[in-house]
């Protein structure tokens, strides 16, 4: 199938062994009951095989809805999926699953969510420091926090559990372009979605993240002042302001860098897009 035939949100590309693996939130079931994730496979980023089910709830998994934002990393000798889940009795959070192949099958690795159990959280992503320490960067959701937060929490070396307390990287309202949103519950505030960490060739640490601006869904960028996760993050010019977001960066087999995100941000219309980008010093810019 063509890329334009794939209806997913929150696209994530793993490049492994000469092959592209595309994961994402199933468009049809993203807002209600759900039971799994798929992976699509390609050699050229245009023609894709799939969907192949890589995680399926056989009835024993704790979550029954809002299966969101699967990200898969090759870490050590296995593949780890960071994904967000929900059920009516448990606050939304990110759990970690594990498999021997990027095709799965993925099975629960963490004991429930790694995010704080009393927080409403989503969109966990893996970050490994220069010293080799693993962290999960995630969003403390605006529907609980009011002003959405991007936070980090240290992980155990095997990625199975928290290894410390969460700490704040920045608030959504730190971005001057961020628009106040109004939730059906009556909460008003600024959204944080989809953090992703990228280190440029000159050592700068960037945090991509998504929220809403006057142009719709927007892909923002924050910069650490010390090149590490414990630095002070400041907001710079967004990468995309035309109703697309929840992005990440990957390097293609030919060396080209791409920003992938979903657009438009409309139910059943979302498609993965791959925008060529390049590093210019400490920044990412679209070509």
Secondary structure, 3 states (H helix, E strand, C coil): CEHHHCCEEEEEEEEECCEEEEEEEECCCCCCECCEEEEEEECCCCEEEEEEEEEECCCCCCCCEEEEEEEEEEECCEEEEEEEEEECCEEEEEEEEEECCCCCCCEEEEEEECCCCCCCEEEEEEEECCCCCEEEEEEECHHHHCECEEEEEEECCCCCCECCCCEEEEEHHHCCCCCCEECCCCCEEECCEEEEEEECCCCCEEEEEEEEECCEEEEEEEEECCCCCCCCEEEEEEEECCCEEEEEEEECCCCCEEEEEEECCCCCCCEEEEEEEEEECCEEEEC
